[in-house]
Amino acid sequence: MKYCAFLRGVNVKGTAMKMAEVIEVFKNTGVKNVSSVLATGNILFDSEENPEKLKAILEKSLSDYFNYEAFLFIKTEEEIKQILATSPFEKAENFHIYSFICENSNENILLEEFKKMNHQKGEEAKIINQNFYWKIVKGNTLESEFGKVLGKKAFKDIFTSRNINTIEKIVNNFN
């Protein structure tokens, strides 16, 4: 089965990783056809193992090799294609659209946090098929109230986010 592992916190706040090294760590766990998409911790690979077992093995291997507490989220090729296909927002030149990769219905936590915030003009969030999507004016991601909440350490094992353009690149790399 084809998967993508989405690593959280890669190449931000002092956690520097070369994707070539990340790929080697993945290969050393026995997964096949390993490649990366961009330098933001999107690792494509093949494996017959189930996602829960893969998550545990890969997080431990990354933590040991890079000497940090690794968090990652694994989605199948079909799940990622669904994320892209069901995005509720049309691409627009002056907006970013983010998809949040989470597990165990944690998308509901994100929506509850979003509802508590004041929002900027045009800022929206929706859940479609257990996927949380957020639209924000370009340049305002980190300044928005919701954007500031996203970096909380309490959320480190709950989700990671990717721009919808990155999701599209990942889908294109599966083909």
Beta strands, then each sheet from edge to edge (+ up, - down):
strand 1: 2-7
strand 2: 32-36
strand 3: 42-46
strand 4: 72-76
strand 5: 95-102
strand 6: 124-128
strand 7: 131-137
strand 8: 159-163
sheet 1: 2+ 3- 1+ 4-
sheet 2: 6+ 7- 5+ 8-
end
